[in-house]
Amino acid sequence: QVQLMESGGGLVQAGGSLRLSCTASSRLFSIRTMGWYRQAPDKERELVATFTSGGSTNYADSVKGRFTISRDNAKSTVYLQMNSLKPEDTARYYCYHAALNSWGQGTQVTVSS
C-alpha cells in the first residue's frame, strides 16, 4: 500500500501564500488521480482541488483563482500552491489518492487575520 506524505503547512497571515507537497512512497502507482481535501474543526472534510482521471483539474468554488494544483510525475509528488490565503482557509489539509483510496496524515494550515 502506498503512503502519502504531506508537508508545507504552517502559520501565515491573511493574504500570504503557502505551498503544500504530497509525495507518494511508491512510484509503482500513478499519481494521476491524486488531490487535496481539507477539514476544519467541527466541519466535514471537503474537496479543495484534484486531478481527474481525464487529466483535467477540479477546484472548490471557494479556492478558484487562488489555489493551483500541480504535479511532478518523476517525483511522484502533487503540489497545492495557495495564494491570497484567508482565515477561512484554516484547516488540516489532506492528500488523497483516489485510485488507491488512500489518505495522508494531513498538514495543518492556519491563517491569521
C-alpha positions as a printed Julia matrix, in Angstrom:
113×3 Matrix{Float64}:
   0.0    0.0     0.0
   1.36   3.43   -0.9
   1.99   6.01    1.82
   1.29   9.67    1.2
   3.48  12.21    2.97
   2.36  15.82    3.16
   4.48  18.82    4.04
   4.44  22.59    3.74
   1.75  23.6     6.19
   2.2   26.33    8.77
   1.02  29.64   10.14
   0.62  32.53    7.72
  -1.06  35.92    7.77
  -4.09  36.62    5.65
  -3.06  37.44    2.11
   0.01  35.25    2.33
   0.96  32.11    0.46
   1.92  28.53    1.19
   2.81  25.57   -0.97
   1.84  22.1     0.14
   3.54  18.98   -1.15
   2.42  15.38   -1.13
   4.8   12.62   -2.11
   3.77   9.05   -2.71
   6.09   6.43   -1.23
   5.98   4.26   -4.34
   6.38   5.11   -7.99
   4.51   1.96   -8.93
   1.23   3.82   -8.62
   0.26   6.67  -10.88
  -0.4   10.0    -9.17
  -2.85  10.84  -11.91
  -5.89  10.88   -9.62
  -4.4   12.48   -6.52
  -5.78  15.57   -4.93
  -6.24  17.7    -1.85
  -9.01  17.87    0.72
  -9.3   19.85    3.93
 -11.14  19.64    7.21
 -11.72  22.5     9.61
 -12.71  21.95   13.25
 -16.32  20.81   13.59
 -16.73  20.64    9.81
 -16.8   17.82    7.31
 -13.85  17.06    5.08
 -14.22  18.85    1.76
 -12.59  18.75   -1.63
 -10.09  21.51   -2.34
  -8.51  20.52   -5.65
  -7.99  17.32   -7.58
  -6.84  15.91  -10.85
  -9.5   13.93  -12.64
  -8.92  10.65  -14.44
  -9.36  12.56  -17.69
  -6.41  14.78  -16.87
  -8.27  17.95  -16.01
  -8.43  19.73  -12.66
 -11.31  20.34  -10.33
 -11.42  23.08   -7.68
 -13.78  24.04   -4.91
 -15.52  27.3    -5.72
 -14.08  28.86   -2.59
 -10.49  28.45   -3.81
 -10.81  29.04   -7.54
  -8.4   31.7    -8.72
  -6.33  31.45   -5.53
  -5.15  27.83   -5.35
  -3.38  25.82   -8.02
  -2.8   22.07   -8.06
   0.16  20.71   -9.97
   2.23  17.57  -10.09
   5.67  16.22  -10.86
   5.32  12.65  -12.08
   9.05  11.98  -11.86
   8.97  12.81   -8.16
   5.56  11.19   -7.52
   4.59  14.5    -5.93
   1.5   16.63   -6.06
   1.56  20.27   -5.02
  -1.01  22.79   -3.88
   0.02  26.4    -4.3
  -2.18  28.54   -2.09
  -2.19  32.3    -2.62
  -4.26  35.11   -1.12
  -4.98  32.96    1.9
  -7.95  33.81    4.09
  -8.71  32.92    7.71
 -11.48  30.63    6.44
  -8.82  28.54    4.7
  -7.62  27.42    8.12
  -7.9   23.63    8.24
  -5.98  20.41    8.17
  -5.13  19.62    4.57
  -5.05  16.03    3.4
  -3.61  14.43    0.33
  -5.79  11.74   -1.26
  -5.02   9.06   -3.83
  -8.37   8.28   -5.4
  -7.36   5.13   -7.27
  -6.0    3.56   -4.1
  -8.48   5.18   -1.7
  -5.52   6.21    0.45
  -5.15   9.29    2.67
  -2.12  11.06    4.07
  -1.85  12.14    7.69
  -2.52  15.76    6.86
  -0.72  19.04    7.38
  -2.11  21.97    9.35
  -2.64  25.33    7.69
  -3.52  28.25    9.93
  -4.27  31.69    8.5
  -4.34  34.59   10.95
  -6.37  37.72   10.34
